[in-house]
């Protein structure tokens, strides 16, 4: 393998970004950004700890789950999960976060970078109730950069083209769990657990 070992070498390969692309980030939310957040049901949250160990965690809820508190502050609810909290532990030692928001069917994405805090309660939690459940806590992000990313990656991957989908290409979640995480349990029981009824448990 021939590695790239310097910023100069990388720039020689890629070329220079256009002035428009190099300066497109903004320090606060535009009305278009707020509309995007209101329509997005899913984002990815990237973090790293103080030593640089990284984590990316998916977050999802009904569209508009991310609240806009003001032009430079957003809040994401945290629901019950596997309790690992890898990204949240990272934030306690390194508050820098990067978020990518998707809208199903759209190729472009909204990117937000900033500094995060974990908030265990606030008045706005009342706006985050889903199916009678308040969030366990919230991730509050003080925005430093906002910008849109073009659709090339999602177009190349054909992510939203149903005819390209093949969900059975990889082992089922039940088979993965049986092989790697829950070896002492019966596959049939795991298939029931991860089956259609699993969706009924996500807000418990």
Helices and strands as residue ranges (DSSP letters): H 7-14, H 19-22, H 31-39, E 42-48, E 54-60, E 67-70, E 73-78, H 86-93, E 96-102, E 109-119, G 123-128, E 137-149, H 152-157, G 162-164, G 167-169, H 173-180, H 187-193, G 196-201
